[in-house]
Amino acid sequence: MELNIRIGGAAGQGMQTIGNILSKIFARGGHEVFSVMDYMSRVRGGHNYFQIRVSDKDISAKNDELDILVALNRETIDIDGVDIKRDGVIIYDGGAEGEISHDKCSTCLNVPLGSLAVEKAGGKLYLNSVAIGAVLGLIGYDLEIMASVLEEFFSHKKGDEVAANNITAAKAGAEFVLGSDKLLHDLDISCTSGTKMLINGNEAIALGALAAGCKFFCSYPMTPSTSVFVNAAKYSHDFDAVVEQAEDEIAAVNMIIGASYAGVRSMTTTSGGGFCLMVEGLGFAGIAEIPIVIVNSQRSGPSTGLPTRTEQADLLFAVNASHGEFPRIVLAPSSPKDAFYATIRAFDLADRFQLPVILLDDQYLADTLVTVDEFDPNNQNGDRHLIDSDTLNEMEQYNRYEVTESGISPRALPGVSSHVVVSDSDEHTPDGHLTEDLVAALAQKDKRARKLTGVSRNIKVPESYGSPDAKYTLITWGSTFGVAKELLVKKSLGKFNLINVQEVWPLSEGFFKANLNGKKVITVEGNSTGQLAELIRRVSGVKADSILKYDGRPITINYLEEKLKEKGVL
């Protein structure tokens, strides 16, 4: 069973509410859910949609073909109607939008959303719940599950009376469509007791940070990263964490550097334009060897670009940002589940190697709601990699930047012993005081560079899927993995295998040389230049072709299948 529903309209019409509630209902009914948002950078107006994919099997990508389109305005029919299946249904309110002639819209079902809301529940405020009921009525879904979710959603926020009115409105919508000839009888939808969480990428990052023991979040709001910060604030009291909104991104990165120096795990969140402002602070953390985690939720650029659209164009920027040379780690989780565990790992790697870790997600991953099994918050390494106070007190002299073979110097926190802990943004001597002695400076540069040997040994090798004997190898990173994985299962028949890179810098030279030799390699990326392909060529010499998309929309199953056919892979 598979069902695709899209709710479209102008900003302010309640698409997100309808979409979130329907997603919760399907998850509660034991179904797999994959929901995406497409929205413009405005409070009112414009064209936006919320799309829900529902299945009884694992799903991990967006599909363009629609079974049901809920059109909250006429523009939605004109724009999104092209994606409706021949036997699909477009729900619209003819009284609100004017009659639509059936010769132009054979799939349309006129449901008086507004008048039903007024008649049955007492006001147009309940129009969206009528739409929810109409969708569920068309597919014969369990209305008791619908009622329980509406009760929970509205009673907590608005009170019992409002919750009851929304349930009444939704049942009215369901009852109205039952008399139509457009019921989707072919869908075999049986409900069970759903036990999975419904969560998006940014919520997962926030929970991962809290589970990792992050005690200080400092950010300046920037779409699409803001929900990491908001969700961290939501649970901060439960985890004894401090959440601070800085006056700008420069202040935010410097504040987390200070907090980390003082001893707490710290994170900032931003998007590409904000990350540009953080670059000097990134270099400060690099030379001072202070562990920090920066989340860059990528969006379409440059500059303000398309502020609510998705892109994967910051990979090379993250790898090369800041003047001078210093090691850093770049992680790119592929799903909300991966985002939770990758965030925990980011803090461990930052502490272990005393360097900045950059976590790259994107608007698609950040906002996508999926059903996942419950996370294990204990699946982490709690070692802060600090010198304990007893060892520190036994030292005759403490050198914060002691030159070591591994490149990792003993890290102590200020105030835990009689030793002074000095950190400096200038080049420095082993005890932390600034210097312009070129021999001492060279020793520190080489020391920091030696960390990469240890980092490379600890970075996870990419995951491989499918037959290693396939002629073609697809390589994905971040949010492009889900669509390629699903297509591999459905369409490959051994024609291609798949490699997914989640820990994208540093890359494993040996892995790519060993696994790509003699293969036709294609990277799947949300940018215009094939940035992962460039990194692979840089470290291994392997040249890859690319399937690219950079119009602000994610790569869908339909799009990837079409492009693979053009290249002769399928």
KEGUDREN-392714 format. One line per field, with one value per residue (C-alpha): residue number from 1; residue in three letters; x, y, z. Coordinates in steps of 0.2 Angstrom, whole numbers, always signed. Layout:
BEGIN
resi: [NUM:...]
resn: [ALA:...]
c1: [X:...]
c2: [Y:...]
c3: [Z:...]
END
This chain:
BEGIN
resi: [1:2:3:4:5:6:7:8:9:10:11:12:13:14:15:16:17:18:19:20:21:22:23:24:25:26:27:28:29:30:31:32:33:34:35:36:37:38:39:40:41:42:43:44:45:46:47:48:49:50:51:52:53:54:55:56:57:58:59:60:61:62:63:64:65:66:67:68:69:70:71:72:73:74:75:76:77:78:79:80:81:82:83:84:85:86:87:88:89:90:91:92:93:94:95:96:97:98:99:100:101:102:103:104:105:106:107:108:109:110:111:112:113:114:115:116:117:118:119:120:121:122:123:124:125:126:127:128:129:130:131:132:133:134:135:136:137:138:139:140:141:142:143:144:145:146:147:148:149:150:151:152:153:154:155:156:157:158:159:160:161:162:163:164:165:166:167:168:169:170:171:172:173:174:175:176:177:178:179:180:181:182:183:184:185:186:187:188:189:190:191:192:193:194:195:196:197:198:199:200:201:202:203:204:205:206:207:208:209:210:211:212:213:214:215:216:217:218:219:220:221:222:223:224:225:226:227:228:229:230:231:232:233:234:235:236:237:238:239:240:241:242:243:244:245:246:247:248:249:250:251:252:253:254:255:256:257:258:259:260:261:262:263:264:265:266:267:268:269:270:271:272:273:274:275:276:277:278:279:280:281:282:283:284:285:286:287:288:289:290:291:292:293:294:295:296:297:298:299:300:301:302:303:304:305:306:307:308:309:310:311:312:313:314:315:316:317:318:319:320:321:322:323:324:325:326:327:328:329:330:331:332:333:334:335:336:337:338:339:340:341:342:343:344:345:346:347:348:349:350:351:352:353:354:355:356:357:358:359:360:361:362:363:364:365:366:367:368:369:370:371:372:373:374:375:376:377:378:379:380:381:382:383:384:385:386:387:388:389:390:391:392:393:394:395:396:397:398:399:400:401:402:403:404:405:406:407:408:409:410:411:412:413:414:415:416:417:418:419:420:421:422:423:424:425:426:427:428:429:430:431:432:433:434:435:436:437:438:439:440:441:442:443:444:445:446:447:448:449:450:451:452:453:454:455:456:457:458:459:460:461:462:463:464:465:466:467:468:469:470:471:472:473:474:475:476:477:478:479:480:481:482:483:484:485:486:487:488:489:490:491:492:493:494:495:496:497:498:499:500:501:502:503:504:505:506:507:508:509:510:511:512:513:514:515:516:517:518:519:520:521:522:523:524:525:526:527:528:529:530:531:532:533:534:535:536:537:538:539:540:541:542:543:544:545:546:547:548:549:550:551:552:553:554:555:556:557:558:559:560:561:562:563:564:565:566:567:568:569:570]
resn: [MET:GLU:LEU:ASN:ILE:ARG:ILE:GLY:GLY:ALA:ALA:GLY:GLN:GLY:MET:GLN:THR:ILE:GLY:ASN:ILE:LEU:SER:LYS:ILE:PHE:ALA:ARG:GLY:GLY:HIS:GLU:VAL:PHE:SER:VAL:MET:ASP:TYR:MET:SER:ARG:VAL:ARG:GLY:GLY:HIS:ASN:TYR:PHE:GLN:ILE:ARG:VAL:SER:ASP:LYS:ASP:ILE:SER:ALA:LYS:ASN:ASP:GLU:LEU:ASP:ILE:LEU:VAL:ALA:LEU:ASN:ARG:GLU:THR:ILE:ASP:ILE:ASP:GLY:VAL:ASP:ILE:LYS:ARG:ASP:GLY:VAL:ILE:ILE:TYR:ASP:GLY:GLY:ALA:GLU:GLY:GLU:ILE:SER:HIS:ASP:LYS:CYS:SER:THR:CYS:LEU:ASN:VAL:PRO:LEU:GLY:SER:LEU:ALA:VAL:GLU:LYS:ALA:GLY:GLY:LYS:LEU:TYR:LEU:ASN:SER:VAL:ALA:ILE:GLY:ALA:VAL:LEU:GLY:LEU:ILE:GLY:TYR:ASP:LEU:GLU:ILE:MET:ALA:SER:VAL:LEU:GLU:GLU:PHE:PHE:SER:HIS:LYS:LYS:GLY:ASP:GLU:VAL:ALA:ALA:ASN:ASN:ILE:THR:ALA:ALA:LYS:ALA:GLY:ALA:GLU:PHE:VAL:LEU:GLY:SER:ASP:LYS:LEU:LEU:HIS:ASP:LEU:ASP:ILE:SER:CYS:THR:SER:GLY:THR:LYS:MET:LEU:ILE:ASN:GLY:ASN:GLU:ALA:ILE:ALA:LEU:GLY:ALA:LEU:ALA:ALA:GLY:CYS:LYS:PHE:PHE:CYS:SER:TYR:PRO:MET:THR:PRO:SER:THR:SER:VAL:PHE:VAL:ASN:ALA:ALA:LYS:TYR:SER:HIS:ASP:PHE:ASP:ALA:VAL:VAL:GLU:GLN:ALA:GLU:ASP:GLU:ILE:ALA:ALA:VAL:ASN:MET:ILE:ILE:GLY:ALA:SER:TYR:ALA:GLY:VAL:ARG:SER:MET:THR:THR:THR:SER:GLY:GLY:GLY:PHE:CYS:LEU:MET:VAL:GLU:GLY:LEU:GLY:PHE:ALA:GLY:ILE:ALA:GLU:ILE:PRO:ILE:VAL:ILE:VAL:ASN:SER:GLN:ARG:SER:GLY:PRO:SER:THR:GLY:LEU:PRO:THR:ARG:THR:GLU:GLN:ALA:ASP:LEU:LEU:PHE:ALA:VAL:ASN:ALA:SER:HIS:GLY:GLU:PHE:PRO:ARG:ILE:VAL:LEU:ALA:PRO:SER:SER:PRO:LYS:ASP:ALA:PHE:TYR:ALA:THR:ILE:ARG:ALA:PHE:ASP:LEU:ALA:ASP:ARG:PHE:GLN:LEU:PRO:VAL:ILE:LEU:LEU:ASP:ASP:GLN:TYR:LEU:ALA:ASP:THR:LEU:VAL:THR:VAL:ASP:GLU:PHE:ASP:PRO:ASN:ASN:GLN:ASN:GLY:ASP:ARG:HIS:LEU:ILE:ASP:SER:ASP:THR:LEU:ASN:GLU:MET:GLU:GLN:TYR:ASN:ARG:TYR:GLU:VAL:THR:GLU:SER:GLY:ILE:SER:PRO:ARG:ALA:LEU:PRO:GLY:VAL:SER:SER:HIS:VAL:VAL:VAL:SER:ASP:SER:ASP:GLU:HIS:THR:PRO:ASP:GLY:HIS:LEU:THR:GLU:ASP:LEU:VAL:ALA:ALA:LEU:ALA:GLN:LYS:ASP:LYS:ARG:ALA:ARG:LYS:LEU:THR:GLY:VAL:SER:ARG:ASN:ILE:LYS:VAL:PRO:GLU:SER:TYR:GLY:SER:PRO:ASP:ALA:LYS:TYR:THR:LEU:ILE:THR:TRP:GLY:SER:THR:PHE:GLY:VAL:ALA:LYS:GLU:LEU:LEU:VAL:LYS:LYS:SER:LEU:GLY:LYS:PHE:ASN:LEU:ILE:ASN:VAL:GLN:GLU:VAL:TRP:PRO:LEU:SER:GLU:GLY:PHE:PHE:LYS:ALA:ASN:LEU:ASN:GLY:LYS:LYS:VAL:ILE:THR:VAL:GLU:GLY:ASN:SER:THR:GLY:GLN:LEU:ALA:GLU:LEU:ILE:ARG:ARG:VAL:SER:GLY:VAL:LYS:ALA:ASP:SER:ILE:LEU:LYS:TYR:ASP:GLY:ARG:PRO:ILE:THR:ILE:ASN:TYR:LEU:GLU:GLU:LYS:LEU:LYS:GLU:LYS:GLY:VAL:LEU]
c1: [+0:+6:-3:+3:-6:-2:-10:-7:-12:-5:+5:-7:-20:-15:-6:+7:-7:-16:+0:+6:-10:-12:+6:+2:-14:-5:+10:-3:-11:+5:+10:+27:+27:+38:+32:+40:+37:+39:+36:+41:+49:+34:+21:+6:+2:+13:+11:+16:+13:+14:+16:+13:+19:+11:+16:+16:+34:+50:+50:+64:+61:+48:+37:+29:+14:-1:-17:-25:-23:-31:-32:-35:-35:-37:-18:-15:-25:-16:+1:+0:-14:-2:+5:-12:-14:-27:-38:-33:-44:-43:-52:-57:-70:-81:-90:-74:-64:-78:-85:-72:-80:-78:-72:-56:-55:-62:-53:-60:-72:-81:-81:-89:-75:-80:-99:-97:-85:-98:-113:-106:-93:-98:-85:-73:-59:-62:-61:-44:-51:-65:-51:-43:-59:-62:-45:-47:-65:-59:-48:-59:-47:-51:-59:-56:-38:-41:-52:-39:-25:-36:-40:-22:-17:-30:-35:-17:-16:-34:-44:-57:-71:-60:-54:-72:-77:-62:-67:-85:-78:-67:-81:-92:-79:-77:-96:-98:-86:-93:-108:-96:-91:-72:-68:-51:-57:-42:-31:-30:-27:-27:-22:-12:-5:+9:+24:+36:+41:+37:+52:+61:+80:+82:+72:+83:+99:+92:+89:+105:+114:+105:+108:+127:+127:+127:+124:+126:+117:+120:+113:+106:+90:+91:+80:+81:+92:+81:+71:+86:+88:+69:+68:+84:+76:+60:+69:+83:+75:+74:+93:+100:+105:+107:+100:+105:+100:+115:+114:+122:+132:+149:+144:+136:+151:+163:+151:+151:+170:+171:+158:+168:+185:+176:+171:+154:+149:+143:+134:+128:+116:+115:+113:+126:+125:+127:+141:+150:+150:+157:+172:+184:+178:+180:+198:+200:+193:+205:+221:+216:+211:+194:+181:+165:+150:+143:+126:+125:+107:+111:+99:+100:+113:+123:+119:+101:+97:+81:+80:+67:+74:+86:+103:+119:+131:+141:+152:+168:+165:+164:+180:+190:+183:+194:+211:+226:+226:+220:+210:+191:+178:+163:+148:+132:+118:+106:+90:+83:+88:+106:+105:+102:+117:+128:+126:+131:+146:+150:+153:+163:+175:+176:+182:+193:+203:+200:+194:+178:+166:+153:+137:+129:+111:+99:+81:+75:+82:+79:+60:+56:+45:+48:+43:+58:+60:+64:+82:+94:+100:+113:+122:+136:+154:+153:+172:+176:+194:+200:+214:+207:+211:+222:+234:+234:+239:+253:+261:+275:+271:+255:+257:+241:+249:+262:+269:+264:+266:+247:+245:+233:+239:+233:+217:+212:+199:+203:+200:+202:+220:+233:+239:+235:+226:+230:+222:+227:+221:+239:+252:+258:+271:+267:+261:+249:+257:+258:+274:+282:+296:+295:+302:+289:+276:+280:+280:+262:+257:+264:+257:+239:+241:+246:+228:+222:+231:+221:+205:+206:+208:+192:+181:+168:+170:+156:+141:+139:+123:+119:+130:+149:+150:+137:+144:+139:+141:+131:+138:+127:+130:+117:+99:+102:+104:+86:+80:+95:+92:+74:+77:+91:+78:+65:+74:+92:+91:+110:+113:+121:+126:+127:+139:+133:+146:+140:+157:+162:+179:+192:+188:+196:+208:+210:+192:+188:+203:+198:+180:+179:+193:+186:+168:+158:+155:+140:+138:+120:+121:+110:+122:+128:+146:+147:+156:+158:+164:+178:+183:+184:+194:+205:+209:+209:+211:+195:+184:+165:+151:+136:+117:+114:+99:+100:+83:+79:+69:+75:+79:+64:+62:+55:+69:+83:+75:+74:+92:+98:+89:+97:+114:+110:+110:+92]
c2: [+0:+17:+34:+52:+67:+85:+100:+116:+134:+151:+154:+157:+145:+131:+118:+114:+110:+99:+90:+88:+81:+69:+63:+60:+50:+39:+36:+32:+19:+10:+16:+22:+41:+53:+71:+86:+104:+116:+134:+152:+165:+175:+175:+177:+173:+164:+145:+132:+114:+100:+82:+66:+49:+34:+16:-1:-3:+7:+23:+36:+49:+60:+54:+66:+56:+61:+51:+66:+85:+96:+113:+127:+139:+139:+142:+125:+116:+125:+122:+105:+97:+91:+79:+70:+52:+48:+40:+53:+66:+84:+91:+109:+121:+127:+139:+148:+147:+148:+133:+123:+115:+96:+96:+104:+95:+77:+72:+87:+84:+99:+98:+114:+115:+132:+130:+113:+121:+134:+123:+108:+116:+134:+144:+144:+142:+123:+122:+113:+99:+97:+94:+81:+72:+73:+65:+51:+48:+45:+31:+23:+27:+23:+39:+34:+36:+53:+58:+53:+63:+78:+77:+77:+90:+103:+100:+103:+120:+126:+117:+103:+113:+118:+100:+93:+106:+100:+82:+86:+96:+82:+69:+81:+81:+62:+59:+72:+62:+45:+50:+53:+42:+46:+35:+26:+9:+1:+6:-8:+2:-8:+0:-6:+1:+13:+13:+24:+42:+55:+67:+78:+81:+97:+89:+74:+85:+95:+79:+71:+87:+86:+67:+70:+82:+99:+112:+128:+132:+149:+154:+168:+163:+158:+147:+132:+130:+139:+124:+115:+130:+131:+112:+113:+128:+117:+104:+114:+114:+95:+94:+108:+117:+135:+142:+159:+170:+180:+197:+189:+174:+181:+183:+165:+156:+166:+163:+144:+144:+153:+141:+126:+133:+135:+116:+113:+105:+119:+121:+134:+132:+142:+142:+146:+165:+164:+151:+164:+176:+162:+158:+169:+160:+144:+148:+153:+136:+128:+137:+137:+118:+121:+108:+115:+109:+120:+115:+122:+118:+121:+132:+139:+153:+163:+177:+177:+166:+156:+156:+142:+130:+116:+114:+104:+118:+121:+105:+112:+128:+118:+108:+123:+138:+150:+156:+146:+127:+117:+100:+100:+86:+87:+75:+74:+63:+55:+54:+60:+44:+47:+65:+60:+48:+59:+74:+63:+58:+75:+80:+65:+68:+87:+83:+68:+78:+96:+103:+110:+98:+104:+95:+98:+95:+104:+111:+95:+84:+98:+99:+81:+72:+53:+38:+31:+18:+25:+32:+25:+40:+29:+25:+37:+39:+50:+52:+71:+67:+79:+77:+72:+84:+71:+69:+88:+92:+79:+89:+100:+111:+110:+114:+116:+114:+101:+95:+76:+63:+61:+80:+79:+89:+86:+97:+103:+115:+132:+133:+114:+115:+128:+127:+141:+136:+148:+148:+160:+165:+170:+156:+151:+141:+125:+134:+144:+161:+170:+169:+174:+162:+153:+137:+136:+141:+127:+115:+119:+119:+102:+96:+101:+93:+76:+75:+70:+54:+49:+57:+47:+31:+35:+41:+28:+21:+24:+12:+0:-7:-19:-30:-25:-32:-20:-10:+7:+14:+28:+39:+49:+60:+68:+69:+62:+44:+40:+42:+32:+18:+16:+16:+3:-9:-6:-4:-9:-28:-27:-13:-2:-2:+12:+20:+33:+45:+52:+57:+67:+75:+68:+56:+39:+38:+19:+15:+24:+17:+0:+1:+12:+4:+0:+6:+19:+31:+43:+55:+61:+79:+94:+106:+112:+107:+90:+94:+77:+71:+84:+79:+60:+65:+76:+62:+46:+52:+43:+54:+53:+58:+67:+68:+86:+96:+114:+122:+123:+106:+89:+75:+64:+46:+51:+63:+51:+37:+48:+54:+36:+31:+46:+39:+22:+15:+9]
c3: [+0:-4:-3:-8:-1:-5:+4:-5:-3:+2:+18:+33:+27:+39:+27:+40:+53:+42:+36:+54:+60:+46:+48:+66:+62:+50:+61:+75:+64:+62:+45:+38:+35:+25:+25:+17:+17:+2:+8:+2:+12:+18:+32:+20:+2:-11:-15:-2:+1:+13:+6:+15:+8:+18:+16:+24:+19:+22:+13:+12:-1:-10:-24:-36:-41:-30:-25:-16:-18:-5:-14:-2:-16:-35:-38:-30:-43:-57:-51:-42:-52:-65:-52:-48:-54:-67:-53:-40:-32:-30:-15:-16:-9:-24:-13:-8:-24:-38:-48:-58:-74:-74:-92:-85:-69:-70:-54:-43:-28:-22:-3:+5:+18:+24:+26:+34:+47:+51:+51:+61:+72:+73:+63:+48:+60:+59:+40:+41:+51:+39:+26:+37:+39:+20:+16:+28:+23:+5:+10:+23:+37:+55:+62:+80:+77:+69:+85:+97:+88:+86:+105:+110:+97:+102:+120:+126:+116:+115:+128:+127:+119:+104:+103:+102:+89:+78:+80:+75:+60:+54:+56:+45:+31:+32:+31:+16:+5:+9:-3:-18:-32:-30:-15:-16:-14:-21:-6:+7:+22:+38:+54:+69:+85:+79:+91:+81:+83:+71:+70:+58:+55:+66:+80:+80:+80:+95:+104:+99:+106:+123:+124:+121:+136:+127:+140:+130:+114:+106:+89:+79:+70:+52:+41:+40:+56:+68:+73:+81:+92:+96:+100:+111:+121:+122:+132:+140:+158:+157:+153:+163:+147:+143:+127:+122:+107:+102:+93:+77:+71:+75:+93:+93:+88:+99:+114:+111:+110:+127:+135:+128:+135:+152:+151:+144:+127:+116:+99:+87:+73:+57:+38:+24:+26:+45:+43:+32:+47:+59:+48:+59:+74:+66:+64:+82:+87:+76:+82:+100:+98:+107:+103:+96:+85:+72:+63:+45:+38:+20:+9:-8:-10:-12:-1:+4:-11:-9:+10:+12:-1:+0:-7:-4:-10:+6:+7:-1:+9:+26:+21:+17:+27:+36:+31:+36:+38:+52:+54:+55:+53:+43:+45:+34:+41:+29:+39:+55:+64:+57:+63:+81:+82:+71:+83:+98:+88:+83:+101:+105:+90:+94:+112:+107:+94:+101:+85:+77:+70:+56:+55:+37:+35:+23:+22:+15:+29:+42:+39:+33:+46:+46:+57:+66:+80:+97:+99:+111:+121:+130:+113:+116:+123:+138:+139:+138:+135:+149:+161:+178:+192:+202:+187:+184:+202:+201:+186:+190:+174:+163:+144:+136:+119:+122:+106:+105:+92:+90:+89:+104:+119:+137:+139:+156:+161:+170:+188:+193:+199:+203:+185:+173:+157:+143:+126:+112:+95:+90:+87:+104:+113:+122:+138:+128:+127:+110:+100:+84:+85:+69:+75:+89:+77:+65:+78:+83:+65:+62:+79:+74:+56:+64:+72:+54:+55:+71:+64:+48:+58:+67:+53:+48:+31:+19:+19:+4:-3:-17:-27:-27:-45:-52:-67:-60:-43:-36:-22:-11:+4:+16:+11:-6:+1:+4:-14:-21:-8:-12:-31:-28:-20:-33:-49:-49:-52:-50:-62:-49:-31:-19:-7:+5:+14:+30:+37:+22:+28:+29:+16:+16:+1:+3:+3:-13:-22:-17:-20:-36:-47:-64:-60:-68:-54:-52:-37:-33:-26:-23:-30:-48:-48:-40:-24:-17:-34:-33:-15:-21:-36:-24:-12:-23:-41:-46:-58:-56:-66:-57:-56:-50:-44:-38:-41:-23:-23:-17:-28:-30:-35:-52:-55:-51:-61:-76:-75:-73:-88:-98:-93:-98:-80:-80]
END
